[in-house]
Amino acid sequence: MTYRDHFFKYLAQTSSFPLALEIEKAEGIYMYGTDGREYIDMISGISVSAVGHRHPDVVAAMKEQLDHHLHLMVYGELIQPPQTNLACLLTGHLPATLNNVYLVNSGSEAIEGALKLAKRYTRRTEVVAFKDAYHGSSHGALSITGREAIKQSFRPLLPDIRHIVFNDPGMLDQITKRTACVVAETIQGEAGAVVPGKNFMQALRQRCYDTGALLILDEIQAGMGRTGELWAFSHFGIEPDILTLAKGFGGGMPLGAFIASREMMRCLSERPVLGHITTFGGNALCSAAATATLQTIIGKRLWENAVRQEKTIRKHLIHNDILKIRGKGLLLAVEFDSADRCKKIIDRCLEGGLLTDWFLFADHCMRIAPPLTITSEEVEKACAVILQAVEDVAG
């Protein structure tokens, strides 16, 4: 039997139509099939490979850590330099109130921890989230996700969840003094790279201040320089009470975090002790990779390249069948008139040696989220493939 046979026989499937490409290696913005075929990766594992595949500094950091240790003990018991180095670097580039880091394994886990923290700290129960938001697939994260179609088969979910319309200031009065927290993607990802207005975000921040609700910003997709700032909330002149990270945070390794003030985070360590716990969170190898990734992004100011390459993409991706391009930096959605047309173009791109994707709640939009290291020449090459695919489908 081939690997393809084993893939379908022994691995649980997430859909009936996986891409099923057999990839042998990856480097930079490219992936290579077992047949030697080269693919331009324009989605970086859904905003994961922020500094490209197998960045030499990330690989070197992981190799060095391999000579020391891997897993030692559950999170929070032993002092491990990879974890402390990462936390020091991270908090040194965040607002002063975000000075305490809890390391977990994924974005969903970061959201779960943030929800628990907010409810424990405020002693309130209501959570306000937004329609068309996506926060993950675990029960708590799914409860605050804002699209009923992917939730209805798994109910009952968490109680006391209220969903309001994103980017609508008129809905903010539904945040009250019984609200524990408001959870928002700083830029909505799976809705198709939806950027809110600055006035809305500032009004949201003020409403949370006024009611005592905590503001949790989910930057699992939008953080780590992807939108043209190191942190997407910088676009709006606000700061969250709790920040969640994952995806690009780990540099290709499974890692997430929720970050808050030291005072706030302390409540998870008492009444009860071990109020939140994880076995593998902050794994030494993952933390080493994340530190090297963040150092690379900061050292090379890769958020500035995201701004440059957004301009290159918008300059070159022009066609009558492209209705608009939404988003910021290198989190972009190319909008077509239907899901059917978008799917045909994505399939044609794959035939042309370029990997892209659609959005979960905007299947008429093509996802553009390449590694932040992509060059102008590589962007132009990718745009040429996409335009040819659009033209082929149009013809």
N, C-alpha and C positions, 0 to 999 in steps of 0.2 A: 504494500500500500504506500501511496505517496503522502507527503506532508499535507497536501490538499485534502486527501481522503481522511486523514487523521483529524484535520481541522474541523471538518463537518461531522465526523463520527463521535469524537471524544470531547470537544469543547462546546460548552453551552453557547448558543447563538443569541444575539441581541435583536436580530431581525431575520427575515427570510431572504434578504438581498444584500449580504455583506460584499464589500469590494473584493475580498479574497485574493488580493495580490500577495504573492510570496516574496517577501523582501529579505535579501541576504545581508545587506549592510546599508549604512547611511552616513553621510558626511556633509557638514555645512547645510545648504538648502536642498541637498539631493538625497534621494533614496534609490537603491539599486535592486532590481529583481534578480532572481536566481538565473534568469536568462541573459543577464547583463544589461537589461533595459534600464535607462536612466529616467527618473521622474523628478520634476521640480516640485518641491513640497511647498505649496502656497497656503497651508493651514497649520503647519508645525504641530501636528498631533493635537489639534484643537487648542491652540495658544499655549502649548507646553514647551516646545523646544525654542525658548526665547533667544538663546545665543547660538542656535543651529544644532544640528546633530553632531554629537561627539566633539564638542568644542575642546581644543587641546588643554586649556586651563582646567576645565571641568574634569576631563579624563585624568589629568595629572593629580588633581586633588583627591580623586577617588582611589587612584593607585597608591598614593601615599597613605591614605587612611587604611587601606587593606593591610598594610604592614603593622598596624597598631591593634585594631580590634574592630569587630562588627557589633552585633547586639550583646549587651552586657546585663541589663536589668530593665524592668518596666520604667517608663518615663517618670522623671522627677525624683529618683532616689540617689543616683550616683552622679558625681560631677564628671561630665564628659566634654573635653575641649571642643569637639565639633559643634555641639549644641550651644555652648556658651559663646564661642566665636561668632556663630550665626546670629544669636540674639543681640550681641553687642553691635555688630555691623548693622543689623536691621533697625534697631531702635535709634541708632545714631543718625539715621536718615529718615526718621519719622517725627511728627510733632511731639513735643515734650510729654503730653498726656498719654501717648501710646508708648509706654516704656516697659511693658511686661508681655512676654511672648509665651504662648502655650503651643507647643509643636505637636501636630497630629499627622495623619497619613494621607489625607485627601481633602478636597474641597467640601464634600458632604460632611465629613467629620468636623471641619472647621466651623461650618454652619451649625451643626448640632451643639458644639461646645459654646458657640456664641449665644445661641438661644438659651441654653441652660444658665450661662453666666448672667444674662440679662434678667431672667426670671428670678434667679436666686438673689441678685443684688437689689432689684427694685421691690421684690416681694409682690409683684403684680403678675397677672396671668395672660392678658391679651397681647397678641402679636399682630401688628399691622404689616402687610406686605403688598405687593403690587401685581396687578393683572399683567400677564405675559412675562412675568419674571421666571427665571430658572435658577434654582439653588442646589439641585442635586436629587439623588434618587432614594436616599434613606428616608425613614418615615418622617422625621421632623423636617428635613429639607424639602421633601415632597409636599408636606402639609402647607408650606409657605410658597411653593411654586404656583404661578398664577395662570395655569391652563388646565381646566377640568378634564379634558380628554385623556391626559396621561395619569390622572389621579383616581378616576372613578372606580377602577377595578381593584383598588387597594384600600378603599374606605372600610371602616372608620379610621381617620387619621387624627392628628392632634386637634383638640377642641380649642375654641376661643381664638380662632384665626380670622382676621378681617382683611379682605382684599380691596384696594382702591385703585383708581386709574393713575398710571404713571404720567408724570409731567402735567398734571391738572391741579393747579393751586386750589381750586374750589373744593377739592376732596380732603384737604388737609385738616379740616375741622373734625374729621372722624378719628383723628388722633386725640385721645383724651387722657385724663389723669388716672385712668385704669389701664392704660397701655404700658406694657413693660418695655417694648421696643418696637421700632420700625426697621424693617430689613429691606434694603434697596440695593440693586446692582447700580454702581455709579454710572455705568453705561450698560443698558440692557443688551446682553449678548444674544441669546437664542431668539429674541424677538426681532433680530436683524440689525444689530449695531445701532440701537436707538439712543441718541444723545439727548438728554433733557436740557431744558433751558437753565441758564445760570440763576435766574430769578426764582424758578421753581425749587432748585436745590437749596438756595439760601433760605427760602420760606420754609422748606421742610426742616432744615437745621434749626431755625428759630422756633418752629412749632414744637419740636422735641424739647428744646430748652424750656419753653413755656409750660409744658405739661409734665416735665420730669421723665418723659420717655427717653430711652437710650436709642441713639442712631447707630445702627449696624450697617456699614457699607461693605458690600460683597465685591471685592476686586479680584476674584478668582480668575476671571478672564481679562479684566481691564487693567490690572496692576502690572508692576514690573516693567514699566516703560512703554508698554504696548500702545498707549493712546497719545503719545507725544509729551507726556510728563511721567516722572518716575512713578507717581501715584495719581490715578485719574481724578481723585477728589481735588487736586490742586487746580484743575481747570475751573472750578466753581468757587474757590475761595472759602472752602469749609473744611472742617475736620470731623471725623466720626468719633463716637465714643468707643466703638469696637470695630476693628478692621479684620476682614478675613482674606486669606491668601491661599493659593494652591497653584495648580497647573504650571505656569512658567517659573514659579518660585523654586521648584525642585530641580530645574535644569535638566529635565528628562528622568528624574527619579521621583518616586511617590512621596510627596511631602505637602503638608498644609500647615496653616497656623491661624489662630485667632489672637488678636493683640488688643490690649486695653491698658488701663492704668494699673499700677501695682496695688493700689488700694482696692480697686474693684476686683482684681483677680484673686486677691487674698481670700475672698469669701468662699472660693471653691475648695479651700483646704481645711475648712472647719464647719462643724454642724451640718453635714457630717464630714469627717475626715475623708479624704479621697473623693470629694464631691464630683470630680471628673478624673478619669484615669484612662490611660492607653498603654498597651504593651509595647508597640513598635513606634509610637510617635517620636519624631526626632531621631530616628535611626542614624547611627554615626555616619554611614556611607552617604545617606541622603542629605544629611546636614553639611557634610563636606562639599558635596556637589552644589548645594544651594548657596553656600558661601562663595564658592568660585563663580557661580552664575551671577550673583548680585555684585560681586567685585568687578566682573567684566562689564555689566550693564552700567554701573556707576563710573568706572574708569574710562570707558569709551563713550559715555553719555549717549547710549544707544537710543534713548527717547528722541534725541535730535535727529537721528537717522530715520526713525519712524515718521517724523514730520516731513523730512525730505522725500522719503519714498511714497508717502501719501500723495504728495504733489505730483510725483512722477506717474503714479497710477492714474490719478485723475486727468493728467495731461494726455495719456496714451489710450485709456479705456473709454473711447468715444465711439458710439455706434447708435444708429436709429433704434435698435432693439433694446438698448440699455436705457431704462427709464430714469434711473438716478443711482448715485453711489452715496450710501449713508455711512456714518461712523466717523471715527477720529483715528489719526495715526495709522497703525497697521492692524486695526480692528474695523474692517470695512464690509459692507454688504452691497453687492451689485444687484440691483433690482430689475427683474424682467416681468413680463405681463402675466405669466402663469407658472405654476409649479412644473407643468409638463415641459415647457420650453427650457426652464432652468435645468431640469434633470437631463434633458437631451444635450445641453451645452456642457454640463459637468461630465457626462459620459464621453463626449467628443474630446474634451480637454484631456481626459485620461488616455484616450487613444493617441493623442498628440504628445504624451509624455509629461503631463502636468496633473498633479493631484489637488483637487479642491473639493468643496462640499457645499451643502445647503444648511439652513438654520432650522432648528427644531420647531420653532413657532413662526417661521417665515420661509416656507419651502419654495417660494418664488424668488428667493434671493440666494446668490452665490457668495460663499464665505471667502474673504481674503484676509489671511492672518499669518503671513510667512514669518520665519525667524527675523528678529530685529537686526541681524547682521547682513541682510540681503543688500546687494549693491544696486546702483542705478542700472547698470548693464544687465544684471540678472532680472530686475523688474521689467525692463523693456523686453527682454526675451520672453518672460512669462506673459506679458500683455499681448505679445504677438500671437502666442498660442491661443490665448483666450479669445482674441478678436477673430482668429481664423475659425475657432469652434462656433462662435456666434454667427459668423458669415455662413458656415456650412449648414447650420441648422436653419438659418433664414432662407437659404437657397433651396 
